[in-house]
Amino acid sequence: MCLGFVVLLNLMAAVFETSAKSISIQNSTLKTSEILDQLYKETMLRFQIEKEVHDLSSKVADLEKTKTTHVKGRGFYAYVSKDMANPGSGHTIIYDVVMTNNGGGYNGHTGVYTVPIDGLYSFTWITRVACSSAYTSELHVNNKIAGSVYIYCGSNSNAGNAVIEVRKGDSVFVRTLAGSGIIRSNTQGRTSFSGSIVI
């Protein structure tokens, strides 16, 4: 029964005296109690539908907030294109070949990853050296050391990993602490840097 018809019946019921026992409409008789009962059921059904629509709208709004807060795929991966001849200590390694840069945080000219959103991130850096070389490479967050790895001829490719809480705008990069010789990067093994948001 459509809502307009229910409203019409409601108005008609109001016109009749309360003592009326039934209403005759187009050769059919409806009891006043039946009309009121039907009206009550339809009103309750409408309220129930409105409540469900409201609940679903709230859930959609919550999902939209979650989507905004945890943006899918924030991360990067880059590597050094060729061997670096004796960069020395205190040198920020520039990973100039940018393979992935979702969110645009990594700069292939400076070697610095600028954190796009707050979160817990995982950073991995791999450094490879020539056999006559030895280096310590460090992961920095705003010039504070978050991790370090020592590489030498006996193990001439080492990886470091750090899972750390960082804030939007923080600078994350890899720097040599000390050492001498060639840092290698070629098809046989890349010196690389990567990071992605965990949560």
N, CA and C of each residue as an Amber inpcrd file, in Angstrom:
protein
   597
   0.8510000  -1.1770000   0.0000000   0.0000000   0.0000000   0.0000000
   0.8900000   1.2310000   0.0000000   0.6580000   2.1650000  -0.9440000
   1.5350000   3.3260000  -1.0370000   1.2550000   4.3080000   0.0830000
   2.2370000   5.1360000   0.3870000   2.1590000   6.0690000   1.5050000
   1.0580000   7.0980000   1.2850000   0.8720000   7.5580000   0.0260000
  -0.1800000   8.5350000  -0.2610000  -1.5590000   7.9930000   0.0690000
  -1.7770000   6.7170000  -0.2420000  -3.0650000   6.1010000   0.0420000
  -3.2830000   5.9730000   1.5390000  -2.1950000   5.6480000   2.2670000
  -2.2940000   5.5340000   3.7210000  -2.6520000   6.8830000   4.3410000
  -2.0280000   7.9420000   3.8670000  -2.3360000   9.2860000   4.3820000
  -3.7940000   9.6330000   4.1180000  -4.2660000   9.2910000   2.8970000
  -5.6690000   9.5540000   2.5530000  -6.6030000   8.8100000   3.4960000
  -6.3200000   7.5530000   3.7600000  -7.1500000   6.7800000   4.6790000
  -7.1200000   7.3870000   6.0780000  -5.9590000   7.8580000   6.4910000
  -5.8190000   8.4760000   7.8050000  -6.6890000   9.7190000   7.9120000
  -6.6890000  10.5250000   6.8630000  -7.5280000  11.7310000   6.8570000
  -9.0130000  11.3690000   6.8780000  -9.3460000  10.3550000   6.1210000
 -10.7520000   9.9290000   6.0800000 -11.1840000   9.4130000   7.4500000
 -10.3330000   8.6900000   8.1170000 -10.6690000   8.1520000   9.4320000
 -10.8890000   9.2780000  10.4310000 -10.1200000  10.3510000  10.2730000
 -10.2600000  11.4830000  11.1880000 -11.5890000  12.1910000  10.9950000
 -12.1260000  12.1420000   9.7830000 -13.4020000  12.8180000   9.4960000
 -14.5680000  12.0910000  10.1620000 -14.4970000  10.7810000  10.1300000
 -15.5830000  10.0070000  10.7270000 -15.5390000  10.0990000  12.2490000
 -16.6490000   9.8630000  12.8420000 -16.7080000   9.8530000  14.2990000
 -15.9250000   8.6600000  14.8310000 -15.4030000   8.8100000  16.0090000
 -14.6170000   7.7290000  16.5990000 -15.4560000   6.4980000  16.8770000
 -16.7540000   6.6700000  16.9040000 -17.6130000   5.5200000  17.1750000
 -17.8420000   4.6630000  15.9400000 -17.3410000   5.1470000  14.7510000
 -17.5620000   4.3740000  13.5280000 -16.8210000   3.0520000  13.6260000
 -17.4990000   1.9920000  13.2240000 -16.9040000   0.6640000  13.3200000
 -16.2270000   0.2490000  12.0170000 -16.6510000   0.8260000  10.8710000
 -16.0670000   0.4450000   9.5900000 -16.2560000   1.5690000   8.5740000
 -15.4720000   1.4830000   7.4790000 -15.5430000   2.4700000   6.4030000
 -15.7670000   1.7000000   5.1150000 -16.6530000   2.2040000   4.2830000
 -16.9660000   1.5470000   3.0200000 -16.2770000   2.3100000   1.8900000
 -15.3950000   1.6210000   1.1300000 -14.6760000   2.2360000   0.0120000
 -14.8240000   1.3250000  -1.1910000 -15.4770000   1.8390000  -2.2640000
 -15.6660000   1.1150000  -3.5140000 -16.1320000  -0.3300000  -3.2870000
 -17.2650000  -0.4320000  -2.7160000 -17.9110000  -1.7280000  -2.4950000
 -17.1470000  -2.6740000  -1.5770000 -16.1470000  -2.1810000  -0.8310000
 -15.4730000  -3.0430000   0.1400000 -15.4680000  -2.3380000   1.4890000
 -15.5490000  -3.1210000   2.5080000 -15.6280000  -2.5620000   3.8480000
 -14.3300000  -2.8460000   4.5970000 -13.7450000  -1.7760000   5.1470000
 -12.5420000  -1.9180000   5.9630000 -12.8780000  -1.4680000   7.3700000
 -12.4890000  -2.2570000   8.3380000 -12.6930000  -1.8570000   9.7260000
 -11.6850000  -0.7930000  10.0970000 -12.1230000   0.1640000  10.9100000
 -11.2460000   1.2460000  11.3410000 -10.0120000   0.6800000  12.0460000
 -10.1800000  -0.3420000  12.8460000  -9.0490000  -0.9410000  13.5650000
  -8.0370000  -1.5530000  12.5930000  -8.5140000  -2.1200000  11.4890000
  -7.6180000  -2.6920000  10.4840000  -6.7940000  -1.5960000   9.8020000
  -7.4760000  -0.4740000   9.5140000  -6.7850000   0.6500000   8.8740000
  -5.7040000   1.1960000   9.7960000  -6.0390000   1.3880000  11.0670000
  -5.0650000   1.9080000  12.0200000  -3.9270000   0.9300000  12.2320000
  -4.2470000  -0.3560000  12.2560000  -3.2130000  -1.3750000  12.4160000
  -2.2530000  -1.3640000  11.2290000  -2.8240000  -1.2620000  10.0140000
  -1.9920000  -1.2110000   8.8030000  -1.1250000   0.0530000   8.7820000
  -1.7280000   1.1780000   9.1890000  -0.9940000   2.4440000   9.2480000
   0.1690000   2.3520000  10.2320000  -0.0670000   1.7400000  11.3910000
   0.9810000   1.5750000  12.4030000   2.1320000   0.7130000  11.8530000
   1.7810000  -0.4020000  11.1770000   2.7920000  -1.2980000  10.6260000
   3.6530000  -0.5900000   9.5800000   2.9880000   0.1830000   8.7240000
   3.7360000   0.8770000   7.6780000   4.6060000   1.9880000   8.2490000
   4.1350000   2.6640000   9.2760000   4.9280000   3.7060000   9.9260000
   6.1660000   3.0970000  10.5800000   5.9730000   1.9720000  11.2770000
   7.1070000   1.3050000  11.9170000   8.1140000   0.7860000  10.8860000
   7.6010000   0.2850000   9.7560000   8.4760000  -0.1970000   8.6920000
   9.3060000   0.9560000   8.1360000   8.6690000   2.1190000   7.9540000
   9.3910000   3.2890000   7.4570000  10.4990000   3.7060000   8.4230000
  10.1990000   3.7180000   9.7280000  11.2110000   4.0570000  10.7250000
  12.3710000   3.0670000  10.7100000  12.0300000   1.7880000  10.5450000
  13.0650000   0.7540000  10.5100000  13.9710000   0.9350000   9.2940000
  13.3900000   1.2340000   8.1300000  14.1760000   1.4510000   6.9190000
  15.0740000   2.6770000   7.0760000  14.5120000   3.7590000   7.6520000
  15.3010000   4.9780000   7.8630000  16.4740000   4.7160000   8.8130000
  16.2350000   3.8930000   9.8430000  17.3150000   3.5690000  10.7850000
  18.4120000   2.7640000  10.0970000  18.0300000   1.7980000   9.2650000
  19.0140000   0.9890000   8.5500000  19.8190000   1.8350000   7.5660000
  19.1500000   2.7710000   6.8880000  19.8460000   3.6710000   5.9670000
  20.8440000   4.5400000   6.7420000  20.4290000   5.0320000   7.9040000
  21.3170000   5.8500000   8.7400000  22.5330000   5.0440000   9.1990000
  22.3000000   3.7860000   9.6530000  23.3970000   2.9230000  10.1030000
  24.3840000   2.6290000   8.9700000  23.8500000   2.3580000   7.7650000
  24.7130000   2.0910000   6.6210000  25.5040000   3.3260000   6.2250000
  24.8820000   4.4940000   6.3050000  25.5800000   5.7510000   5.9900000
  26.7280000   5.9810000   6.9590000  26.5130000   5.6600000   8.2430000
  27.5730000   5.8090000   9.2450000  28.7350000   4.8680000   8.9490000
  28.4200000   3.6300000   8.5510000  29.4700000   2.6630000   8.2320000
  30.2840000   3.1230000   7.0190000  29.6030000   3.6480000   6.0120000
  30.3010000   4.1550000   4.8210000  31.2180000   5.3120000   5.2000000
  30.7240000   6.2140000   6.0570000  31.5410000   7.3520000   6.5070000
  32.7790000   6.8680000   7.2500000  32.6320000   5.8400000   8.1020000
  33.7790000   5.2850000   8.8310000  34.7900000   4.6580000   7.8830000
  34.2930000   3.9570000   6.8520000  35.1940000   3.3490000   5.8710000
  35.9390000   4.4150000   5.0820000  35.2620000   5.5120000   4.7610000
  35.9100000   6.6190000   4.0420000  37.0310000   7.2270000   4.8770000
  36.7940000   7.3670000   6.2000000  37.8360000   7.8950000   7.0920000
  39.0360000   6.9610000   7.1180000  38.7810000   5.6560000   7.2020000
  39.8560000   4.6710000   7.2190000  40.6530000   4.7180000   5.9270000
  39.9540000   4.8610000   4.8180000  40.6110000   4.9240000   3.5180000
  41.5160000   6.1410000   3.4380000  41.0630000   7.2640000   3.9790000
  41.8590000   8.4910000   3.9600000  43.0840000   8.3680000   4.8550000
  42.9060000   7.7430000   6.0200000  44.0050000   7.6310000   6.9750000
  45.0550000   6.6330000   6.5190000  44.6460000   5.5040000   6.0110000
  45.5790000   4.4650000   5.5850000  45.5360000   4.3510000   4.0700000
  46.3120000   5.1880000   3.4390000  46.3120000   5.2190000   1.9900000
  47.0930000   4.0200000   1.4660000  46.4520000   3.2780000   0.5870000
  47.0380000   2.0580000   0.0620000  48.3240000   2.3460000  -0.7270000
  49.3660000   1.5630000  -0.4680000  50.5440000   1.5740000  -1.3120000
  51.5220000   2.7120000  -1.1330000  51.5860000   3.3670000   0.0280000
  52.5960000   4.4020000   0.2340000  53.9530000   3.7450000   0.3970000
  54.8420000   3.9800000  -0.5420000  56.1670000   3.3890000  -0.4390000
  57.0150000   3.6980000  -1.6590000  58.2780000   3.2650000  -1.5990000
  59.2100000   3.5500000  -2.6880000  60.2800000   2.4640000  -2.7720000
  60.9130000   2.4010000  -3.9330000  62.0730000   1.5420000  -4.1310000
  62.9760000   2.2160000  -5.1740000  64.2650000   2.3560000  -4.8360000
  65.2220000   2.9740000  -5.7530000  66.5860000   2.3110000  -5.5690000
  67.4150000   2.3970000  -6.6230000  68.7650000   1.8420000  -6.5080000
  69.7810000   2.7650000  -7.1830000  71.0610000   2.5160000  -6.8780000
  72.1580000   3.2840000  -7.4610000  72.4350000   2.7150000  -8.8600000
  72.5490000   3.6110000  -9.8550000  72.6690000   3.1580000 -11.2410000
  74.0400000   2.5900000 -11.5940000  75.1230000   3.0630000 -10.9270000
  76.4750000   2.5960000 -11.2620000  77.3720000   2.6810000 -10.0310000
  78.5270000   2.0660000 -10.1350000  79.4840000   2.0620000  -9.0160000
  79.8120000   3.4890000  -8.5740000  79.9960000   3.6500000  -7.2620000
  80.4000000   4.9480000  -6.6990000  81.8570000   4.8280000  -6.2680000
  82.7270000   5.6250000  -6.8690000  84.1620000   5.5420000  -6.5940000
  84.5060000   6.3150000  -5.3210000  84.7680000   5.5720000  -4.2580000
  85.2440000   6.1180000  -2.9890000  84.4610000   7.3610000  -2.5050000
  83.1940000   7.1880000  -2.1630000  82.4060000   8.3400000  -1.6930000
  82.8560000   8.8550000  -0.3340000  83.5990000   8.0300000   0.4370000
  84.1030000   8.4650000   1.7320000  83.0310000   8.4620000   2.8140000
  83.3730000   9.0460000   3.9710000  82.4420000   9.0460000   5.1030000
  81.5570000  10.2930000   5.0660000  80.3870000  10.1820000   5.7140000
  79.4620000  11.3090000   5.7850000  78.7880000  11.6370000   4.4710000
  78.7300000  10.6640000   3.5660000  78.1570000  10.8910000   2.2430000
  76.7330000  10.3060000   2.1840000  75.7670000  11.1430000   1.8040000
  74.3960000  10.6370000   1.6120000  74.3470000   9.8960000   0.2880000
  73.9330000   8.6380000   0.3450000  73.8710000   7.8210000  -0.8710000
  72.6300000   8.2190000  -1.6700000  72.8420000   8.5050000  -2.9370000
  71.7300000   8.8890000  -3.8090000  71.3610000   7.6920000  -4.6850000
  70.1950000   7.1970000  -4.4730000  69.6600000   6.0650000  -5.2370000
  68.8960000   6.6920000  -6.4040000  69.5670000   6.8070000  -7.5320000
  69.0720000   7.6540000  -8.6160000  68.0820000   6.9780000  -9.5650000
  68.0020000   5.6660000  -9.5480000  67.0180000   4.9790000 -10.3970000
  65.7970000   4.6710000  -9.5350000  64.7220000   5.3970000  -9.7860000
  63.5110000   5.2680000  -8.9650000  62.5400000   4.3300000  -9.6740000
  62.3350000   3.1670000  -9.0720000  61.4440000   2.1680000  -9.6710000
  60.0010000   2.3380000  -9.1960000  59.8400000   2.6350000  -7.9160000
  58.5180000   2.8080000  -7.3230000  58.5620000   4.0390000  -6.4350000
  57.5360000   4.8670000  -6.5470000  57.4880000   6.0720000  -5.7100000
  56.0270000   6.4550000  -5.4760000  55.2920000   5.5240000  -4.8860000
  53.8680000   5.7440000  -4.6500000  53.6940000   6.7390000  -3.5060000
  53.1110000   7.8730000  -3.8130000  52.9700000   8.9390000  -2.8340000
  53.9560000  10.0620000  -3.0740000  54.9550000   9.8290000  -3.9600000
  55.8910000  10.8660000  -4.3610000  56.8590000  11.3320000  -3.2920000
  57.1080000  10.5240000  -2.2700000  57.9570000  10.9690000  -1.1710000
  59.4490000  10.8950000  -1.4240000  59.8840000  10.0010000  -2.3450000
  61.3170000   9.8240000  -2.5490000  61.8380000  10.7670000  -3.6280000
  63.0210000  11.3760000  -3.3560000  63.6600000  12.2800000  -4.3090000
  64.9190000  11.6190000  -4.8520000  64.9250000  11.2730000  -6.1430000
  66.0530000  10.5930000  -6.7780000  67.2620000  11.4860000  -6.9980000
  67.1610000  12.7930000  -6.7170000  68.2910000  13.7150000  -6.8590000
  69.0160000  13.9330000  -5.5300000  68.2830000  13.8290000  -4.4340000
  68.8860000  14.0650000  -3.1080000  69.0860000  12.7820000  -2.3130000
  68.3550000  11.7020000  -2.6740000  68.4270000  10.4510000  -1.9130000
  67.5860000  10.4670000  -0.6500000  66.7450000  11.4860000  -0.4900000
  65.9570000  11.6510000   0.7420000  64.5050000  11.2690000   0.4870000
  63.9610000  10.4960000   1.4170000  62.5360000  10.1660000   1.4080000
  61.8450000  11.0760000   2.4210000  60.9110000  11.8850000   1.9450000
  60.1200000  12.7520000   2.8170000  58.8030000  12.0470000   3.0960000
  58.5710000  11.7150000   4.3530000  57.4080000  10.9100000   4.7460000
  56.1150000  11.6620000   4.4030000  55.2200000  11.0290000   3.5970000
  54.0030000  11.7280000   3.1790000  52.8790000  11.7140000   4.2160000
  52.8010000  10.6620000   5.0210000  51.7710000  10.5720000   6.0590000
  52.3420000   9.8810000   7.2920000  51.8080000  10.2160000   8.4580000
  52.2380000   9.5650000   9.7030000  52.0160000   8.0620000   9.6140000
  52.8810000   7.3000000  10.3050000  52.6430000   5.8670000  10.3580000
  53.8600000   5.0760000  10.7940000  53.6630000   3.7770000  10.8690000
  54.7500000   2.8360000  11.1440000  55.2700000   2.3700000   9.7900000
  56.5510000   2.5720000   9.5400000  57.1550000   2.2490000   8.2400000
  58.2500000   1.2090000   8.4080000  58.4660000   0.4600000   7.3350000
  59.5890000  -0.4720000   7.2570000  60.5510000   0.0480000   6.1810000
  61.8110000   0.2560000   6.5620000  62.8300000   0.7250000   5.6230000
  63.9270000  -0.3370000   5.4960000  64.3480000  -0.5800000   4.2590000
  65.4180000  -1.5450000   3.9900000  66.4470000  -0.8830000   3.0780000
  67.7200000  -1.0060000   3.4390000  68.7790000  -0.5020000   2.5720000
  69.8310000  -1.5860000   2.4080000  70.2680000  -1.7610000   1.1620000
  71.2780000  -2.7670000   0.8220000  72.4900000  -2.0300000   0.2620000
  73.6510000  -2.3510000   0.7940000  74.8870000  -1.7250000   0.3270000
  75.8580000  -2.8210000  -0.1160000  76.4400000  -2.6310000  -1.2750000
  77.3940000  -3.6050000  -1.8280000  78.7270000  -2.8940000  -2.0440000
  79.8140000  -3.5310000  -1.6630000  81.1430000  -2.9210000  -1.8140000
  82.0650000  -3.8250000  -2.6370000  83.1100000  -3.2080000  -3.1690000
  84.1680000  -3.9780000  -3.8440000  84.9540000  -4.7270000  -2.7800000
  85.6660000  -5.7740000  -3.2010000  86.3540000  -6.6310000  -2.2310000
  87.4090000  -5.8960000  -1.4150000  87.9910000  -4.8670000  -1.9620000
  89.0160000  -4.1180000  -1.2310000  88.4100000  -3.0020000  -0.3740000
  87.0800000  -2.9400000  -0.2870000  86.4060000  -1.8290000   0.3970000
  85.7120000  -2.2910000   1.6740000  85.4590000  -1.3170000   2.5420000
  84.6690000  -1.5680000   3.7530000  83.9500000  -0.2760000   4.1370000
  82.6800000  -0.4230000   4.4810000  81.8890000   0.7610000   4.8510000
  80.8950000   0.4140000   5.9530000  80.5320000   1.4340000   6.7140000
  79.3600000   1.3680000   7.5870000  78.3430000   2.3210000   6.9940000
  77.1410000   1.8050000   6.7350000  76.0620000   2.6720000   6.2360000
  74.9880000   2.7790000   7.3090000  74.4310000   3.9750000   7.4250000
  73.4450000   4.2370000   8.4810000  72.1510000   4.7740000   7.9040000
  71.0550000   4.3430000   8.5110000  69.7500000   4.9100000   8.1860000
  69.5050000   6.0750000   9.1340000  69.1950000   7.2310000   8.5850000
  68.9320000   8.4280000   9.3870000  67.4760000   8.8500000   9.2560000
  66.9170000   9.3190000  10.3460000  65.6130000   9.9780000  10.3470000
  65.8290000  11.3400000  10.9860000  65.7300000  12.3920000  10.1730000
  65.9800000  13.7610000  10.6550000  67.3200000  13.8550000  11.3790000
  68.3560000  13.2600000  10.7900000  69.7260000  13.2900000  11.3310000
  69.9050000  12.4960000  12.6260000  68.9220000  11.6790000  12.9860000
  69.0970000  10.7350000  14.0950000  69.2780000   9.3480000  13.4940000
  70.2260000   8.6040000  14.0170000  70.5180000   7.2760000  13.4710000
  69.4390000   6.2880000  13.9130000  68.8490000   5.5950000  12.9320000
  67.8110000   4.6030000  13.2190000  68.3070000   3.1750000  13.0040000
  69.4820000   3.0240000  12.3680000  70.0420000   1.6940000  12.1400000
  71.3530000   1.8000000  11.4010000  72.1750000   0.7620000  11.4980000
  73.4540000   0.7740000  10.7810000  73.8610000  -0.6380000  10.3750000
  74.6850000  -0.7170000   9.3150000  75.1590000  -1.9940000   8.7850000
  76.6270000  -1.8350000   8.4030000  77.4300000  -2.8600000   8.7210000
  78.8490000  -2.8570000   8.3320000  79.0330000  -3.8150000   7.1640000
  79.7220000  -3.3430000   6.1160000  79.9480000  -4.1410000   4.9100000
  81.4490000  -4.2230000   4.6550000  81.9430000  -5.4060000   4.3160000
  83.3670000  -5.5630000   4.0250000  83.5400000  -6.6690000   2.9980000
  84.7790000  -6.9180000   2.6190000  85.0770000  -7.8570000   1.5430000
  84.5320000  -9.2660000   1.8080000  84.6240000  -9.7420000   3.0450000
  84.1540000 -11.0900000   3.3570000  82.6460000 -11.2430000   3.2340000
  81.9330000 -10.1430000   3.2990000  80.4760000 -10.1600000   3.1140000
  80.1370000  -8.8680000   2.3790000  80.4030000  -8.8760000   1.0800000
  80.4240000  -7.6080000   0.3630000  79.0600000  -7.0710000  -0.0850000
  77.9940000  -7.6270000   0.4590000  76.6600000  -7.0540000   0.2480000
  75.8380000  -7.3280000   1.5050000  75.4420000  -6.2890000   2.2000000
  74.6780000  -6.4380000   3.4340000  73.4240000  -5.5850000   3.4020000
  72.4180000  -6.0700000   4.0980000  71.1460000  -5.3430000   4.1590000
  70.8370000  -4.9530000   5.5900000  70.2570000  -3.7870000   5.7320000
  69.7590000  -3.3330000   7.0250000  68.2650000  -3.0970000   6.9190000
  67.5720000  -3.2940000   8.0240000  66.1290000  -3.0540000   8.0420000
  65.7480000  -2.4310000   9.3710000  64.8330000  -1.4730000   9.3180000
  64.3240000  -0.8410000  10.5360000  62.8360000  -0.5920000  10.3630000
  62.0670000  -0.9660000  11.3650000  60.6240000  -0.6740000  11.3910000
  60.4430000   0.4100000  12.4440000  60.0680000   1.5910000  11.9960000
  60.0470000   2.7540000  12.8900000  58.8140000   3.6240000  12.6700000
  58.4320000   4.3120000  13.7370000  57.3200000   5.2610000  13.6970000
  57.8770000   6.5950000  13.2040000  57.3020000   7.1100000  12.1150000
  57.7330000   8.4040000  11.5830000  56.5210000   9.2990000  11.3640000
  56.7900000  10.5900000  11.2640000  55.7280000  11.5850000  11.1120000
  55.7870000  12.2140000   9.7270000  54.6710000  12.7290000   9.2950000
  54.6140000  13.4320000   8.0150000  55.6660000  14.5450000   8.0120000
  56.4640000  14.6020000   6.9210000  57.4930000  15.6230000   6.7920000
  58.8730000  15.1930000   7.2600000  58.9770000  14.0470000   7.9870000
  60.2910000  13.5580000   8.4050000  61.1420000  13.2100000   7.1780000
  62.4580000  13.4020000   7.3010000  63.4020000  13.0600000   6.2280000
  64.1140000  11.7610000   6.5920000  64.0770000  10.8040000   5.6680000
  64.7180000   9.5030000   5.8890000  65.7220000   9.2860000   4.7560000
  66.9790000   8.9390000   5.1130000  68.0110000   8.7510000   4.0980000
  69.1130000   7.8390000   4.6430000  69.9900000   7.3990000   3.7460000
  71.1120000   6.5250000   4.1210000  72.4020000   7.2970000   3.8980000
  73.3170000   7.2040000   4.8750000  74.5890000   7.9260000   4.8160000
  75.7180000   6.9800000   5.2210000  76.8750000   7.1690000   4.6060000
  78.0630000   6.4090000   5.0170000  78.6100000   7.0250000   6.3000000
  78.9480000   6.1840000   7.2370000  79.5540000   6.6750000   8.4830000
  81.0670000   6.7510000   8.3220000  81.6540000   5.6720000   7.8540000
  83.1070000   5.6120000   7.6800000  83.4100000   4.5360000   6.6600000
  84.5720000   4.6370000   6.0550000  84.9860000   3.6080000   5.1130000
  85.6720000   4.2040000   3.9080000  86.1710000   3.3170000   3.0600000
  86.8440000   3.7580000   1.8400000  86.7000000   2.6830000   0.7770000
  86.8790000   3.0940000  -0.4670000  86.7800000   2.1550000  -1.5700000
  85.5060000   2.3580000  -2.3730000  85.2250000   1.3880000  -3.2090000
  84.1170000   1.4920000  -4.1640000  82.8340000   0.8910000  -3.5680000
  81.7420000   1.6370000  -3.6960000  80.4050000   1.0740000  -3.4210000
  79.8650000   0.6160000  -4.7640000  79.5640000  -0.6600000  -4.8520000
  79.1660000  -1.2460000  -6.1350000  77.6440000  -1.2500000  -6.3070000
  77.2540000  -1.1700000  -7.5880000  75.8470000  -1.3470000  -7.9580000
  75.7850000  -1.6360000  -9.4500000  75.4400000  -2.8650000  -9.7760000
  75.3110000  -3.2560000 -11.1870000  74.3510000  -4.4330000 -11.2820000
  74.2670000  -5.0430000 -12.4350000  73.2970000  -6.1240000 -12.6380000
  73.5800000  -7.3440000 -11.7590000  74.7920000  -7.4540000 -11.2380000
  75.1270000  -8.5840000 -10.3660000  74.6840000  -8.3400000  -8.9210000
  74.3420000  -7.1070000  -8.6060000  73.8860000  -6.7790000  -7.2550000
  73.7230000  -5.2780000  -7.1050000  72.5780000  -4.8640000  -6.6320000
  72.2760000  -3.4330000  -6.5410000  72.4160000  -2.9080000  -5.1180000
  72.9590000  -1.6950000  -5.0210000  72.8930000  -0.9330000  -3.7750000
  71.5600000  -0.2070000  -3.8360000  70.6630000  -0.4950000  -2.8880000
  69.2920000  -0.0190000  -3.0220000  68.7100000   0.4610000  -1.6860000
  67.5730000   1.1320000  -1.8070000  66.8940000   1.7130000  -0.6470000
  65.4010000   1.6150000  -0.9160000  64.6490000   1.1340000   0.0790000
  63.1990000   1.0190000  -0.0920000  62.4910000   1.2380000   1.2420000
  61.2270000   1.5620000   1.1600000  60.4380000   1.7560000   2.3720000
  58.9600000   1.7480000   2.0480000  58.1590000   1.3420000   3.0020000
  56.7030000   1.3610000   2.8160000  56.0070000   1.4450000   4.1520000
  54.8010000   1.9700000   4.1010000  54.0110000   2.0910000   5.3320000
  53.4770000   0.7140000   5.7180000  53.5480000   0.4010000   6.9890000
  53.0300000  -0.8720000   7.5030000  51.6050000  -0.6380000   8.0100000
  51.4360000   0.3570000   8.8950000  50.1040000   0.7620000   9.3570000
  50.1120000   2.2640000   9.5740000
